[in-house]
Structure formats: structure tokens, C-alpha cells
Amino acid sequence: MLRTEFSSDVKPETKATIAGFVQDKRDVGKLIFLVIRDQKGVIQATFKKGEINEDVFTAAKKVPKESFVKISGKTIKNDRAPNKVEIKPDTFEILSRAETPLPLDVSGTIDSNLDKRLDWRFLDIRQPKIMAVFKLQSEIINLLNEFMVKNEFLRIFSSRITGAATEGGTEYFPIMYFNKEAFLAQSPQLYKESVLASGIDRVYEIGFVYRAEPHHTTRHLCEYVSFDFEMTTQDLSEILDMEEKMMQYIFTELNKRCKEVLDLYGITLEVPKKIPRLTLAEANEILKKEKLDKEFIEENDLTPEGERKISAWAEKNHGTSFVFITHFPFAKKPFYIMRDGKQLSSSFDLLYNGLEITSGGIREHDYDARVNNVKAKGIDPKTFDHLRFFKYGMPPHGGLALGIERLTEKILNLDNVREATLTPRDPERLKP
Ligand code: AMO
């Protein structure tokens, strides 16, 4: 281990070894102050000429900012230092010297544009407020896991190399699999459903999925983390109830476990008590009453502006910016969704803070009806190998998928889903 303690845990009047980046340096002649930053905070190290070996003093004087250093020494109380404790070095090692100038300002004083920040992503994340995004995201995943385990879901890992484009459309990445064409999975959809044929009755999965989205929007990525669950049920409201409980659990716990992160953004999360449920038809009626421009109302769907307005409506009328929208036209949904009457489907989206973060629904589990749905979408059923698992007894089921980056983005009120993505992939970006 490089350090014995994180900066935030160092106590006065003892000995400590810390390791971190030189965030700041002040040279006042006989005294050099270095502010060292690690994952948990900062601590000051004070080098006094005469008290310390001359070579060490000179090394501290010359060390470039953002170099990675290791310091051991005595700790003393200092009310003026961050954390009210500082370290008087006995040893000082520069483990990795930073080149100057830095390609990106990491002190937070100069705003860099997002493109440049993403180019230098791992320097960008040195800023505590940006690192906080990933601390929060990691905790979201922990909480989702906890919630699923409590509710007796089994975690699965399905293939990312598939023979069919699950979500239809042209938004898939074909790859060469030896001498055959294959696709990067757009979703674990067909696997999470098919596995229910085995008798396991609740499954979940967390993993990357791939969409060849040619759009340059603030909400589309070509690779994102999809949290999916699937459970046996015949009732759409059971899926909504499960997601409502899941959101209540996550938001309650995030307020407790990620207080420091949320404080950096000045946020206390509102825990949704009851998430309002509207059919798409009802949502569109509300939009019409809100006098939204015609171009923002699409009878068969919600536009991004419509999503924002409906979230705002929920906030105003129900005190939560979560809202479920149910019963989209079958024509707008993939083949696996169960129909509800002739036109509609047993489907839903969850909007949060103005953006769709989840889609889901009840699936067509009847083999013949499912094949008909595939045909109705103009697809040859032979495309879908998974269909054979629906022939030998398949429990009725439903589920959902939640975009982890979108959820993180909306919790922290970020402007772009890329900000909540470690290494975003979009039509232009393939590095780092
Ligand atoms: P859908 O395609 O709506 O549904 O995706 C589900 C959720 O995933 C997120 N998402 C995205 N996030 C970033 N970039 C994208 N390009 C992107 N596309 C989708 C959103 C969205 O709500 N199989 C179904 C789910 C199901 O029925 O269980 C599916 O994948 O948050």
C-alpha cells in the first residue's frame, strides 16, 4: 500500500504516510507548503529549511504541480490547514513527476469544454466534483444489486455477441465473428426473457449494450450500461410497483451514503412516495392543456420537450419529477411487447427530471402470438433463434431496462449524458 491513511483520516500528534497529487505549492522562502490531494481530500505538508534535509527541501521546492508524491512524517495540529492537521515530512518521494504545462486545468478555475475534458478524461476526473459523479454511479450499482438480492432476483451474464438485433431498427453494430456476421448486443432482452423458460423466475443483469445511434444528442451514447430485470408476472402494475420500490430504496440510501457527493452539487434527493402513472393518451391531453407548441406533441409518442413538460407537470402536481407513462401504441414498440387491444401495448417508460430513464413492459409469452408480432414488424421469425424457447412452456413475464448513465446524469442535474460516462462512445469518439 502506498499510504497508511487517506488525508481525511490523518490525526494530529502521530505519524502518517500519505500519497497523492501535488495540488498546490506555496514557496515563502524558508517554508514550502504543498497541498496533497488524494481520493478523499487534501492535506498540507510543510517543509522548513534547516529542519529537513537540504535535498528534500529542494525537491519539494521544484516539484511540479500534479506530480504524484509520497510523504511520511509527524502530524501536527494546525487550525489554519485544511482538516486542521498538517504533516511535517521526514521523507518525500516524487513517484511520478508531472510534465508542464498540464494539457487540462484540473484546479477547477478554468472551464474547459466537454470535448477537451473527455479527451483528457483521467486528468479531468482529478477534480473532486467530477470524481464524485463516478462515486455516485458506483453506489447506484451497489444499491441496485442490494435491492435485487433482497427481492430474490438472480444475477445473470448474457452474451454480448449475438446473432440478432434485439431492438430492431438499424441501430446495431455488425461485427465479424470468424467467417460469420454477428452483432454487438443492443440489449440483453431476448436472453433475460428466454432464461425464464428454465424455471428461474426473477433475473437481473448489469452490463454494457451497444447502439449504433448516429444522433448527436445530449442523451444518446453508442455504448451504455443497461440495468435490466425480468420477472414472471401477468400484470404491468407489478413491474411499475417493483421499479417504484427500487427508486425509493436507491434515493433513500443515496441521501445517506453519498451525502458528500450530493453536497458538492447542492442536492438533496427527493424520495418519490408514489410515482404518478399516466397513459400516453392522458399525458398528451395534459400537454395539450399546457399549450405546448404543436410540433412538440406526437400522438403516438413523447418528444424530448414533451418529456420535460410532463416531468415538470408531475413535479408541480405530485411533488415528484418521476412519472410513469404507459400504453404506447404497439407500432412504436418492439415485437416482444404484449399487445393491449388492437392498437396499444402493455408497455411503459419512466421519466425522471425531464428524461426517459427506463422502458419496459409485459412481454408476449405465447409462441404463436409472438411469431405473429415478429411478422407484424416485417421481420422474418427465422431471424430470432430465441423463439424456440417459447414453445415448451414459458411463464408470463415482464421487465424493464434502466440506463445507468442517464440516471446518474439526471440525479446530478448534469447537462449531457457523456458527463456521467467514464469513456463515452459516440459517432465521433473512440478514445480514450
Ligand atoms: P430501450 O431501448 O428503451 O429499451 O432502452 C432502455 C433504457 O436504456 C437507456 N438508453 C440509452 N442510454 C444512453 N444512450 C442510448 N443510446 C440509449 N438507449 C437507451 C434509456 C432507456 O430508457 N429491451 C428494452 C427494455 C425492456 O423492455 O426491458 C430496451 O432496451 O435510459
Residues whose N, C-alpha, C, O or C-beta is under 5 A from the ligand:
A	BS01	AMO	Q186 S187 Q189 R211 E213 R219 H220 L221 Y224 E356 I357 T358 S359 G360 G361 G399 L400 A401 L402 G403 R406
